[in-house]
Amino acid sequence: MALSECPDCGRLVSDQADSCPSCGYPFHTIDTKERDVAGHGVPALFSFFVPGLGQLIKGDYLGAVAPYVLAYLAIQIFNNLFHKFLALVAIWVLQLVDTYRIKRKTN
Ligand SMILES: [Zn+2]
């Protein structure tokens, strides 16, 4: 059992406690929210800007490389510029969904 400092009143409270006995600050809801941001929102946000980066953070190296391989293949396969663009958008959306899927698996 470890003690953690209450973010509201600063009192040391058992990390097993659901809320601070002094001020009633709820620990576990905050904990879950923070874990959610770290494990879900952040990788997805990285993936939003840099495809595969979210997967890389999660340690899924194949998943990190896959969008680039698929994008390369799509550019080779499609002659029409609009089709290339559509394929790249589809890959981007798929790997964003994949970032969320990885998070669900690790939870
Ligand atoms: Zn407190």
Residues whose N, C-alpha, C, O or C-beta is under 5 A from the ligand:
A	BS01	ZN	C6 D8 C9 G10 C20 S22 C23 G24 Y25
